[in-house]
Structures are given as C-alpha cells and as structure tokens.
Amino acid sequence: MARKRARKKQRVSTEELKRKLLPVVRSVAPHQILGIMAREYASYVRKSQSDAEHEFWVKVSRSSANLSSGMEKWLEEWIDEEEGDA
C-alpha cells in the first residue's frame, strides 16, 4: 500500500488569501501575475516525484503561460483600438 507524503504546507483561509492577494491583483496587470505563476509552476516540474505529478505541473505551467500571453495580446489589441478611436 502506497503511503501518502506528509504535506507541510500550511492551509490558508480564503479570507486571509484575499487579504494578501487583492492589493497585488488591484495594482498589477493580470497577464503579469499569470506569467510569474507560470514560471513558478515550471519550478515544480523539476521537483516532481512521480510521472503523474510531473505531467500535472507541466500542464499547469503551460496553460498559465498560454493564458498570460493571450491576455497580453488582448490588452495590446484593446489599447490599439482605443488609440484608433481617439
């Protein structure tokens, strides 16, 4: 029978998480936050201890990076449209 790894990460309440994240979310472009998260998740890939965990973090990292670049593109298109209307 496989033993589960003990998790040392402390659980954070939703309210505490909101209190910590909202100031950043309100002052930084979403694509920048997602880009940072994608790079962080890429570091988890190297630390994965199983093939399934490795595959999970690869997918999370790639999807975060793709969403980040898509959001940046949409932002640039929106700015171009706004400047064209002015």
DALIN-V555051 format. One record per residue. N is the residue number from 1. SS is DSSP state (h for helix, s for strand, l for the rest). D_CENTER is the distance of its C-alpha to the mean C-alpha in Angstrom with 1 decimal. Layout:
BEGIN
N,SS,D_CENTER + N,SS,D_CENTER
END
This chain:
BEGIN
1,l,33.7 + 2,l,30.2 + 3,l,29.1 + 4,l,25.7 + 5,l,24.0 + 6,l,24.2 + 7,l,21.0 + 8,l,21.2 + 9,l,18.1 + 10,l,19.2 + 11,l,18.3 + 12,l,17.3 + 13,l,18.9 + 14,h,17.2 + 15,h,19.3 + 16,h,18.5 + 17,h,14.7 + 18,h,15.5 + 19,h,17.9 + 20,h,15.6 + 21,h,12.6 + 22,h,14.8 + 23,h,16.5 + 24,h,13.4 + 25,h,12.1 + 26,h,15.7 + 27,h,16.2 + 28,l,13.3 + 29,l,12.6 + 30,h,9.5 + 31,h,9.1 + 32,h,9.3 + 33,h,6.5 + 34,h,4.1 + 35,h,6.5 + 36,h,6.5 + 37,h,3.4 + 38,h,5.0 + 39,h,8.1 + 40,h,7.8 + 41,h,7.4 + 42,h,10.2 + 43,h,12.3 + 44,h,12.2 + 45,h,13.9 + 46,h,16.8 + 47,h,17.3 + 48,l,17.5 + 49,l,21.0 + 50,l,21.5 + 51,h,21.2 + 52,h,19.5 + 53,h,16.8 + 54,h,16.5 + 55,h,16.2 + 56,h,13.6 + 57,h,11.1 + 58,h,12.3 + 59,h,11.5 + 60,h,8.0 + 61,h,7.4 + 62,h,9.7 + 63,h,8.6 + 64,h,5.2 + 65,h,7.7 + 66,h,10.3 + 67,h,9.0 + 68,h,8.3 + 69,h,11.8 + 70,h,13.3 + 71,h,12.5 + 72,h,14.0 + 73,h,16.9 + 74,h,17.6 + 75,h,17.7 + 76,h,20.1 + 77,h,22.2 + 78,h,22.4 + 79,h,23.6 + 80,h,26.1 + 81,h,27.4 + 82,h,27.9 + 83,h,29.7 + 84,h,31.8 + 85,h,32.9 + 86,l,34.0
END
